[in-house]
Amino acid sequence: MIGIDWGTTAFRAYRMDARGGVLDRIDRTAGILGIPPGGFPAALRDAIGPWLAAGESRVLLCGMVGSRQGWVEAPYLPCPAGPAEIAAAVVPLDFAGAACRLVPGLTAQDAGGVPDVMRGEETKLVGLLAGLGAAEALACLPGTHSKWARLAGGRVTGFATQMTGETRAVLLQHSILGRLAEPGPEDDGAFRRGVRRAGEPGGLLHHLFGTRALGLLGGLPAAGTASYLSGLLIGHEIQAVLAEGRPAGPIHLAGSETLARAYALALDEHGLAYRRHPDDIVARGLAQIAETIPWP
Amino acid sequence: MIGIDWGTTAFRAYRMDARGGVLDRIDRTAGILGIPPGGFPAALRDAIGPWLAAGESRVLLCGMVGSRQGWVEAPYLPCPAGPAEIAAAVVPLDFAGAACRLVPGLTAQDAGGVPDVMRGEETKLVGLLAGLGAAEALACLPGTHSKWARLAGGRVTGFATQMTGETRAVLLQHSILGRLAEPGPEDDGAFRRGVRRAGEPGGLLHHLFGTRALGLLGGLPAAGTASYLSGLLIGHEIQAVLAEGRPAGPIHLAGSETLARAYALALDEHGLAYRRHPDDIVARGLAQIAETIPWP
């Protein structure tokens, strides 16, 4: 089968054997934002044509390709949901030459009754669940919009998104904090200072201005500003999660090398145990869902 | 005398009588960012030349004109500081035809030892102190960088900056939240919802993403997004201030009409008493400081 994670700014395809082993893989920067209206079938064929010619006949897609800006909008599936519910809700896509299915995103509500959504991460969580079984666990998927998900009984029981990565990016690119920052290598010392600062009183909006005051008065090197800001924001993210209870077991962390490393440092700073998983846990999730689908 | 508040993006001058009464006033958009190097004396003469010709000989300036990017950098004065300390620390400016003095900014440290700074707001606080005497009070000066100051014994004893206004602006202009927002009139209902949301668990970074999820799923009208976001951020700002103790008396609020109204709504929502002061309390502060300076 072919499994595809098609996001806003990236396209990643896996060719897998019957047991979910990855035989081959394609990475492209052709995210959904670059696809013209009606252009999804052609873009897909262009990417995986050789695999189809070699006999593959089943394609499962996840990610923002299932959003309003994507190929077809797949309705969000409410939590709790696991591989069975997700497989039962896949959306068929019109594509000549292969059976093509789209994984739905998930939705959840927090204590305040405010909804939350994910697309693509549900498939990574299914990949994690494959290794965790029915145990209760907390998963962290760092990203532009980081997802923290509670897993239990082999299903995703709820989740919360933190807009950490995007907030960092707009502050660095467009606010007074960016004017202070100078390029430099990751500064773990400045990062850890930011994480610790997040535990002090004053609130995030005060801590943000403190980044500027520190820079202005010589308390923070300009080349460490970006790392300090990352630590501050990730620290606030973790504070918010801890406010709802300290997790009993290790936090399951899956993301890009750079982000997973940063989150691991921040969890360390909080004395929280974690287990890192490869970012392409999404391939395992796609294989897991594909197993349950009644293919033609 | 002539009192001037010269900020990053605006210039405001007051001609005042011996008792601090405002006789005339000039508003220009010539903030310090628009002044070429060495151009401050000429820009000042251009603005207040007619008042000098009419006999004025004393000019007192406050605001970002005293910053590194301004005319001359006036060192920050540490808190606690009141009118006497500030008047003793004014910096003389080289300007033909009038005695010209620059008000220093203030600096303070928070519980975590992180510094904070203000320039211009210290003069507004002196204006407030003129009416408050030695009483203990909490002042809120909303703006791009909102200042919350503790006043006691006729001095500013400490303060904290919240980067609320700038965070709102960059999120609306550059993040996914701005793509959801449609222009519309201020929506007090959406604003109050945002303020209440700030009191729920999850943290600011989660509440930000919730704004998107609400918009996506029809829980928030696109024209109300900007007001909801304002309420969310101002609500978090007030939550952070309240975490350090509920103020005993009314909060003294001085800012532009639009901002002061928004903060008043948010304080109402928290059941906090406040007293609004005119934004040009800065003129009163300039007159108060000028009274103590040993002019030539």
Chai-1 contact restraints between the chains, C-beta under 6 A:
chainA,res_idxA,chainB,res_idxB,connection_type,confidence,min_distance_angstrom,max_distance_angstrom,comment,restraint_id
A,D110,B,G202,contact,1.0,0.0,6.0,A-B,restraint_1
A,A111,B,P201,contact,1.0,0.0,6.0,A-B,restraint_2
A,G112,B,E200,contact,1.0,0.0,6.0,A-B,restraint_3
A,V114,B,G210,contact,1.0,0.0,6.0,A-B,restraint_4
A,P115,B,A213,contact,1.0,0.0,6.0,A-B,restraint_5
A,P115,B,L217,contact,1.0,0.0,6.0,A-B,restraint_6
A,D116,B,A213,contact,1.0,0.0,6.0,A-B,restraint_7
A,V117,B,A213,contact,1.0,0.0,6.0,A-B,restraint_8
A,H145,B,F209,contact,1.0,0.0,6.0,A-B,restraint_9
A,A160,B,H206,contact,1.0,0.0,6.0,A-B,restraint_10
A,T161,B,F209,contact,1.0,0.0,6.0,A-B,restraint_11
A,Q162,B,L205,contact,1.0,0.0,6.0,A-B,restraint_12
A,Q162,B,H206,contact,1.0,0.0,6.0,A-B,restraint_13
A,M163,B,L205,contact,1.0,0.0,6.0,A-B,restraint_14
A,M163,B,L208,contact,1.0,0.0,6.0,A-B,restraint_15
A,M163,B,F209,contact,1.0,0.0,6.0,A-B,restraint_16
A,T164,B,L205,contact,1.0,0.0,6.0,A-B,restraint_17
A,E166,B,S175,contact,1.0,0.0,6.0,A-B,restraint_18
A,V170,B,V170,contact,1.0,0.0,6.0,A-B,restraint_19
A,V170,B,H174,contact,1.0,0.0,6.0,A-B,restraint_20
A,V170,B,S175,contact,1.0,0.0,6.0,A-B,restraint_21
A,H174,B,V170,contact,1.0,0.0,6.0,A-B,restraint_22
A,H174,B,H174,contact,1.0,0.0,6.0,A-B,restraint_23
A,S175,B,E166,contact,1.0,0.0,6.0,A-B,restraint_24
A,S175,B,V170,contact,1.0,0.0,6.0,A-B,restraint_25
A,E200,B,G112,contact,1.0,0.0,6.0,A-B,restraint_26
A,P201,B,A111,contact,1.0,0.0,6.0,A-B,restraint_27
A,P201,B,A243,contact,1.0,0.0,6.0,A-B,restraint_28
A,G202,B,D110,contact,1.0,0.0,6.0,A-B,restraint_29
A,G202,B,A240,contact,1.0,0.0,6.0,A-B,restraint_30
A,G203,B,A240,contact,1.0,0.0,6.0,A-B,restraint_31
A,L204,B,L204,contact,1.0,0.0,6.0,A-B,restraint_32
A,L205,B,Q162,contact,1.0,0.0,6.0,A-B,restraint_33
A,L205,B,M163,contact,1.0,0.0,6.0,A-B,restraint_34
A,L205,B,T164,contact,1.0,0.0,6.0,A-B,restraint_35
A,L205,B,E237,contact,1.0,0.0,6.0,A-B,restraint_36
A,H206,B,A160,contact,1.0,0.0,6.0,A-B,restraint_37
A,H206,B,Q162,contact,1.0,0.0,6.0,A-B,restraint_38
A,H206,B,A240,contact,1.0,0.0,6.0,A-B,restraint_39
A,L208,B,M163,contact,1.0,0.0,6.0,A-B,restraint_40
A,F209,B,H145,contact,1.0,0.0,6.0,A-B,restraint_41
A,F209,B,T161,contact,1.0,0.0,6.0,A-B,restraint_42
A,F209,B,M163,contact,1.0,0.0,6.0,A-B,restraint_43
A,G210,B,V114,contact,1.0,0.0,6.0,A-B,restraint_44
A,A213,B,P115,contact,1.0,0.0,6.0,A-B,restraint_45
A,A213,B,D116,contact,1.0,0.0,6.0,A-B,restraint_46
A,A213,B,V117,contact,1.0,0.0,6.0,A-B,restraint_47
A,L217,B,P115,contact,1.0,0.0,6.0,A-B,restraint_48
A,E237,B,L205,contact,1.0,0.0,6.0,A-B,restraint_49
A,A240,B,G202,contact,1.0,0.0,6.0,A-B,restraint_50
A,A240,B,G203,contact,1.0,0.0,6.0,A-B,restraint_51
A,A240,B,H206,contact,1.0,0.0,6.0,A-B,restraint_52
A,A243,B,P201,contact,1.0,0.0,6.0,A-B,restraint_53
